[in-house]
Amino acid sequence: MENNLQNKLKEKVMRGVYLEYGKNWALQNLPYILPIILFLSLFMLVSVSDIISNLSQISLASIFNFILVAMRDTEVAVQIIFGAFLLSLVAPIVRSAFSIAVSKSTPLMRAS
């Protein structure tokens, strides 16, 4: 009886440890996980076969116009997820492009 109670307590504690570890891992890797989750959620909401069949019927020059019209006429949820997907891809690139490494040994310049 007592051994069974200890095992249940141990399982409950370890479940909490694994949950905390998983949460910390997900938060550390969020820039990699978020685009994947958003991309997979788009595939759940969008019919890829219909898009491919419609793309095969138009000329190469009008693909950009097709994409704009398709995004305009789609559901709001898909538009929001697609915008979040693009933002999750662009934000790390912009952040790294505009980050300036500052050395600690460089003295600060003061205005005279």
Backbone as a printed PyTorch tensor [residue, N CA C, xyz], in Angstrom:
tensor([[[  0.8220,  -1.1960,   0.0000],
         [  0.0000,   0.0000,   0.0000],
         [  0.8600,   1.2500,   0.0000]],

        [[  1.8430,   1.2620,   0.9310],
         [  2.7080,   2.4270,   1.0360],
         [  3.6000,   2.5620,  -0.2040]],

        [[  4.0500,   1.4190,  -0.7480],
         [  4.8780,   1.4210,  -1.9430],
         [  4.0930,   1.9480,  -3.1450]],

        [[  2.8100,   1.5740,  -3.2320],
         [  1.9470,   2.0450,  -4.3030],
         [  1.7550,   3.5580,  -4.2130]],

        [[  1.5950,   4.0710,  -3.0160],
         [  1.4320,   5.5020,  -2.8000],
         [  2.6950,   6.2550,  -3.1840]],

        [[  3.8650,   5.6810,  -2.8480],
         [  5.1340,   6.3130,  -3.2230],
         [  5.3000,   6.3370,  -4.7360]],

        [[  4.9290,   5.2760,  -5.4080],
         [  5.0350,   5.2280,  -6.8660],
         [  4.1330,   6.2620,  -7.5250]],

        [[  2.9100,   6.4050,  -7.0020],
         [  1.9920,   7.4060,  -7.5560],
         [  2.5320,   8.8180,  -7.3360]],

        [[  3.0970,   9.0610,  -6.1530],
         [  3.6810,  10.3660,  -5.8660],
         [  4.8800,  10.6280,  -6.7680]],

        [[  5.6980,   9.6020,  -6.9510],
         [  6.8720,   9.7360,  -7.8190],
         [  6.4410,  10.0260,  -9.2550]],

        [[  5.4140,   9.3290,  -9.7520],
         [  4.9090,   9.5660, -11.1010],
         [  4.3730,  10.9860, -11.2470]],

        [[  3.6710,  11.4690, -10.2370],
         [  3.1030,  12.8130, -10.2900],
         [  4.2080,  13.8710, -10.2950]],

        [[  5.2300,  13.6770,  -9.4650],
         [  6.3450,  14.6250,  -9.4110],
         [  7.1110,  14.6130, -10.7320]],

        [[  7.3780,  13.4250, -11.2640],
         [  8.1260,  13.3220, -12.5140],
         [  7.3260,  13.8820, -13.6830]],

        [[  6.0110,  13.7260, -13.6610],
         [  5.1730,  14.3190, -14.7010],
         [  5.3160,  15.8410, -14.6870]],

        [[  5.3550,  16.4270, -13.4910],
         [  5.5590,  17.8690, -13.3720],
         [  6.9320,  18.2910, -13.8520]],

        [[  7.9530,  17.4690, -13.5550],
         [  9.3170,  17.7810, -14.0150],
         [  9.3810,  17.7380, -15.5370]],

        [[  8.7910,  16.6940, -16.1360],
         [  8.7930,  16.5830, -17.6000],
         [  8.0110,  17.7230, -18.2400]],

        [[  6.9100,  18.0970, -17.6400],
         [  6.1090,  19.1940, -18.1660],
         [  6.8970,  20.5040, -18.1170]],

        [[  7.5730,  20.7560, -17.0130],
         [  8.3830,  21.9750, -16.8840],
         [  9.5400,  21.9660, -17.8770]],

        [[ 10.1870,  20.8190, -18.0520],
         [ 11.2800,  20.7100, -19.0150],
         [ 10.7790,  20.9650, -20.4320]],

        [[  9.6330,  20.3810, -20.7780],
         [  9.0600,  20.5830, -22.1040],
         [  8.6840,  22.0300, -22.3490]],

        [[  8.1370,  22.6770, -21.3400],
         [  7.7730,  24.0960, -21.4680],
         [  9.0110,  24.9480, -21.6870]],

        [[ 10.0610,  24.7120, -20.8970],
         [ 11.2930,  25.4830, -21.0510],
         [ 11.9440,  25.2410, -22.4050]],

        [[ 11.9240,  23.9860, -22.8790],
         [ 12.5010,  23.6730, -24.1730],
         [ 11.7310,  24.3720, -25.2890]],

        [[ 10.3970,  24.3590, -25.1980],
         [  9.5710,  24.9940, -26.2250],
         [  9.7870,  26.5040, -26.2460]],

        [[  9.9130,  27.1190, -25.0800],
         [ 10.1330,  28.5620, -25.0410],
         [ 11.5080,  28.9420, -25.5720]],

        [[ 12.5190,  28.1080, -25.3320],
         [ 13.8490,  28.3890, -25.8510],
         [ 13.9030,  28.2330, -27.3660]],

        [[ 13.1130,  27.3330, -27.9180],
         [ 13.1290,  27.0510, -29.3520],
         [ 11.9130,  27.6240, -30.0770]],

        [[ 11.2780,  28.6150, -29.4960],
         [ 10.0680,  29.1950, -30.0750],
         [ 10.2770,  29.7520, -31.4820]],

        [[ 11.4070,  30.4080, -31.7830],
         [ 11.5790,  30.9020, -33.1610],
         [ 11.5890,  29.7880, -34.2050]],

        [[ 11.8970,  28.5640, -33.8100],
         [ 11.8970,  27.4370, -34.7450],
         [ 10.5690,  26.7000, -34.7400]],

        [[  9.9240,  26.6380, -33.5930],
         [  8.6900,  25.8720, -33.4560],
         [  7.4860,  26.6330, -34.0140]],

        [[  7.4250,  27.9350, -33.7740],
         [  6.2570,  28.7210, -34.1660],
         [  5.9770,  28.6830, -35.6660]],

        [[  6.9750,  28.8980, -36.5420],
         [  6.6580,  28.8060, -37.9800],
         [  6.1660,  27.4250, -38.3950]],

        [[  6.6990,  26.3770, -37.7810],
         [  6.2700,  25.0230, -38.1350],
         [  4.8140,  24.8090, -37.7290]],

        [[  4.4640,  25.2580, -36.5320],
         [  3.0810,  25.1080, -36.0620],
         [  2.1220,  25.8980, -36.9420]],

        [[  2.4900,  27.1240, -37.2790],
         [  1.6250,  27.9490, -38.1280],
         [  1.4970,  27.3600, -39.5270]],

        [[  2.6020,  26.8540, -40.0700],
         [  2.5770,  26.2430, -41.4030],
         [  1.6760,  25.0080, -41.4210]],

        [[  1.7800,  24.1660, -40.4020],
         [  0.9360,  22.9710, -40.3380],
         [ -0.5360,  23.3350, -40.1320]],

        [[ -0.7960,  24.3990, -39.3750],
         [ -2.1880,  24.8100, -39.1870],
         [ -2.7750,  25.3700, -40.4830]],

        [[ -1.9280,  26.0010, -41.3280],
         [ -2.4210,  26.4460, -42.6330],
         [ -2.8310,  25.2540, -43.4920]],

        [[ -2.0400,  24.1870, -43.4550],
         [ -2.3770,  23.0050, -44.2430],
         [ -3.6620,  22.3440, -43.7650]],

        [[ -4.0060,  22.5150, -42.5120],
         [ -5.2630,  21.9580, -42.0160],
         [ -6.4640,  22.7740, -42.4940]],

        [[ -6.2660,  24.0740, -42.7330],
         [ -7.3710,  24.9490, -43.1080],
         [ -7.5010,  25.1770, -44.6090]],

        [[ -6.4440,  24.9090, -45.3720],
         [ -6.4200,  25.2160, -46.7970],
         [ -6.3940,  23.9140, -47.5900]],

        [[ -7.1320,  23.8800, -48.6780],
         [ -7.1350,  22.7170, -49.5630],
         [ -6.0060,  22.8610, -50.5830]],

        [[ -4.9220,  22.1520, -50.3560],
         [ -3.7460,  22.2640, -51.2140],
         [ -4.0370,  21.7190, -52.6060]],

        [[ -4.8200,  20.6700, -52.7020],
         [ -5.1380,  20.0990, -54.0230],
         [ -5.9110,  21.0920, -54.8800]],

        [[ -6.8230,  21.8550, -54.2700],
         [ -7.5610,  22.8750, -55.0260],
         [ -6.6310,  23.9920, -55.4860]],

        [[ -5.6930,  24.3750, -54.6520],
         [ -4.7430,  25.4270, -55.0290],
         [ -3.8950,  24.9720, -56.2100]],

        [[ -3.4210,  23.7340, -56.1580],
         [ -2.5780,  23.2190, -57.2460],
         [ -3.3730,  23.1060, -58.5380]],

        [[ -4.6020,  22.6510, -58.4460],
         [ -5.4140,  22.5410, -59.6700],
         [ -5.7330,  23.9240, -60.2390]],

        [[ -5.9720,  24.9120, -59.3900],
         [ -6.2230,  26.2680, -59.8790],
         [ -4.9570,  26.9110, -60.4410]],

        [[ -3.8150,  26.6400, -59.8190],
         [ -2.5590,  27.1910, -60.3300],
         [ -2.2050,  26.6160, -61.6930]],

        [[ -2.5700,  25.3750, -61.9510],
         [ -2.2420,  24.7660, -63.2390],
         [ -3.0630,  25.3560, -64.3770]],

        [[ -4.1470,  26.0400, -64.0760],
         [ -5.0190,  26.6040, -65.1060],
         [ -4.6520,  28.0290, -65.4910]],

        [[ -3.7360,  28.6710, -64.7770],
         [ -3.4040,  30.0580, -65.0780],
         [ -2.0030,  30.1360, -65.6650]],

        [[ -1.7040,  31.2740, -66.2900],
         [ -0.3870,  31.4570, -66.8950],
         [  0.6310,  31.8480, -65.8290]],

        [[  1.8840,  31.7100, -66.1710],
         [  2.9600,  32.0000, -65.2380],
         [  3.0060,  33.4810, -64.8630]],

        [[  2.6160,  34.3400, -65.7870],
         [  2.6700,  35.7860, -65.5430],
         [  1.6310,  36.2500, -64.5240]],

        [[  0.5520,  35.5180, -64.3680],
         [ -0.5130,  35.9710, -63.4750],
         [ -0.5400,  35.2340, -62.1380]],

        [[  0.5550,  34.5710, -61.7670],
         [  0.5890,  33.8530, -60.4850],
         [  0.5110,  34.8230, -59.3120]],

        [[  1.2390,  35.9510, -59.3930],
         [  1.2050,  36.9280, -58.3010],
         [ -0.2070,  37.4580, -58.1040]],

        [[ -0.8960,  37.7640, -59.1970],
         [ -2.2760,  38.2450, -59.1050],
         [ -3.1850,  37.1660, -58.5250]],

        [[ -2.9610,  35.9030, -58.9020],
         [ -3.7430,  34.7870, -58.3560],
         [ -3.5650,  34.6950, -56.8380]],

        [[ -2.3270,  34.8320, -56.3730],
         [ -2.0550,  34.7430, -54.9360],
         [ -2.7430,  35.8810, -54.1890]],

        [[ -2.6720,  37.0970, -54.7440],
         [ -3.3290,  38.2390, -54.0910],
         [ -4.8430,  38.0560, -54.0160]],

        [[ -5.4480,  37.6040, -55.1070],
         [ -6.8990,  37.3930, -55.1210],
         [ -7.2690,  36.2480, -54.1840]],

        [[ -6.4640,  35.1960, -54.1610],
         [ -6.7530,  34.0660, -53.2710],
         [ -6.6700,  34.4860, -51.8090]],

        [[ -5.6810,  35.2960, -51.4590],
         [ -5.5650,  35.7660, -50.0760],
         [ -6.7040,  36.7270, -49.7210]],

        [[ -7.1190,  37.5430, -50.6780],
         [ -8.2040,  38.4920, -50.4230],
         [ -9.5240,  37.7610, -50.1900]],

        [[ -9.7510,  36.6750, -50.9290],
         [-11.0340,  35.9800, -50.8730],
         [-11.0780,  34.8300, -49.8720]],

        [[-10.0210,  34.6170, -49.1320],
         [-10.0060,  33.5130, -48.1720],
         [-10.5930,  33.9580, -46.8320]],

        [[-10.7490,  33.0100, -45.9350],
         [-11.3190,  33.3090, -44.6230],
         [-10.3570,  34.1490, -43.7870]],

        [[-10.9130,  34.8720, -42.8410],
         [-10.1110,  35.7550, -41.9900],
         [ -9.1180,  34.9590, -41.1480]],

        [[ -9.5210,  33.7890, -40.6710],
         [ -8.6240,  32.9740, -39.8500],
         [ -7.3860,  32.5660, -40.6330]],

        [[ -7.5740,  32.1990, -41.8920],
         [ -6.4350,  31.8150, -42.7330],
         [ -5.5460,  33.0190, -42.9910]],

        [[ -6.1330,  34.1770, -43.2120],
         [ -5.3450,  35.3950, -43.4260],
         [ -4.5100,  35.7270, -42.1950]],

        [[ -5.0990,  35.5940, -41.0160],
         [ -4.3720,  35.8950, -39.7780],
         [ -3.2360,  34.8980, -39.5700]],

        [[ -3.5110,  33.6140, -39.7810],
         [ -2.4610,  32.6060, -39.6030],
         [ -1.3510,  32.7960, -40.6300]],

        [[ -1.7080,  33.1150, -41.8680],
         [ -0.7000,  33.3420, -42.8990],
         [  0.1480,  34.5700, -42.5720]],

        [[ -0.4900,  35.6300, -42.0880],
         [  0.2580,  36.8210, -41.6800],
         [  1.1890,  36.5300, -40.5090]],

        [[  0.7100,  35.7720, -39.5440],
         [  1.5630,  35.3930, -38.4030],
         [  2.7060,  34.5020, -38.8590]],

        [[  2.4470,  33.6240, -39.8230],
         [  3.5030,  32.7620, -40.3710],
         [  4.5850,  33.6050, -41.0380]],

        [[  4.1810,  34.5430, -41.8830],
         [  5.1670,  35.4140, -42.5400],
         [  5.9310,  36.2500, -41.5220]],

        [[  5.2320,  36.7570, -40.5330],
         [  5.8810,  37.5540, -39.5010],
         [  6.8690,  36.7240, -38.6950]],

        [[  6.5180,  35.4640, -38.4160],
         [  7.4320,  34.6100, -37.6580],
         [  8.6720,  34.2500, -38.4660]],

        [[  8.5800,  34.3200, -39.7930],
         [  9.7550,  34.0810, -40.6240],
         [ 10.6080,  35.3420, -40.7810]],

        [[  9.9550,  36.4860, -40.9100],
         [ 10.6620,  37.7340, -41.1930],
         [ 11.2630,  38.3620, -39.9340]],

        [[ 10.5930,  38.2410, -38.8090],
         [ 11.0440,  38.9100, -37.5830],
         [ 12.4580,  38.5070, -37.1570]],

        [[ 12.8240,  37.2220, -37.1320],
         [ 14.2100,  36.8940, -36.7500],
         [ 15.2450,  37.4130, -37.7410]],

        [[ 14.8820,  37.4470, -39.0200],
         [ 15.8180,  37.9590, -40.0290],
         [ 16.0480,  39.4430, -39.8210]],

        [[ 14.9850,  40.1900, -39.6160],
         [ 15.1040,  41.6370, -39.3980],
         [ 15.8360,  41.9210, -38.0950]],

        [[ 15.5240,  41.1410, -37.0580],
         [ 16.1690,  41.3380, -35.7680],
         [ 17.6740,  41.1190, -35.8700]],

        [[ 18.0930,  40.0840, -36.5930],
         [ 19.5310,  39.8240, -36.7130],
         [ 20.1920,  40.8040, -37.6730]],

        [[ 19.4490,  41.3070, -38.6630],
         [ 20.0330,  42.2520, -39.6120],
         [ 20.3010,  43.6050, -38.9630]],

        [[ 19.4530,  44.0080, -38.0290],
         [ 19.6070,  45.3260, -37.4160],
         [ 20.2510,  45.2860, -36.0420]],

        [[ 20.6650,  44.1060, -35.5850],
         [ 21.3410,  44.0580, -34.2960],
         [ 22.7990,  44.4280, -34.4980]],

        [[ 23.2950,  45.2790, -33.6460],
         [ 24.6740,  45.7550, -33.7310],
         [ 25.4130,  45.2230, -32.5190]],

        [[ 26.4570,  44.4720, -32.7850],
         [ 27.2470,  43.9340, -31.6930],
         [ 28.1000,  45.0540, -31.1030]],

        [[ 28.0180,  45.2360, -29.8190],
         [ 28.7810,  46.2760, -29.1250],
         [ 29.7700,  45.5860, -28.2020]],

        [[ 31.0270,  45.9140, -28.3690],
         [ 32.0520,  45.3190, -27.5340],
         [ 32.0810,  46.0400, -26.1910]],

        [[ 32.3280,  45.2990, -25.1210],
         [ 32.3960,  45.9130, -23.7960],
         [ 33.6750,  46.7060, -23.6280]],

        [[ 34.6830,  46.4170, -24.4470],
         [ 35.9500,  47.1340, -24.3020],
         [ 35.9330,  48.4760, -25.0290]],

        [[ 34.9300,  48.7320, -25.8630],
         [ 34.8430,  50.0020, -26.5800],
         [ 34.3220,  51.0680, -25.6200]],

        [[ 35.0680,  52.1720, -25.4700],
         [ 34.5800,  53.2370, -24.5720],
         [ 33.3620,  53.9390, -25.1720]],

        [[ 32.4900,  54.4070, -24.2960],
         [ 31.3150,  55.1250, -24.7400],
         [ 31.7090,  56.5110, -25.2220]],

        [[ 31.0970,  56.9690, -26.2880],
         [ 31.3820,  58.3080, -26.8090],
         [ 30.4030,  59.2660, -26.1740]],

        [[ 30.9150,  60.3680, -25.7200],
         [ 30.0670,  61.3710, -25.0770],
         [ 30.0170,  62.6300, -25.9440]],

        [[ 28.8690,  63.2600, -25.9470],
         [ 28.7150,  64.5050, -26.6960],
         [ 29.4120,  65.6210, -25.9360]],

        [[ 30.1050,  66.4520, -26.6690],
         [ 30.8340,  67.5630, -26.0240],
         [ 29.9450,  68.7440, -25.8060]]])
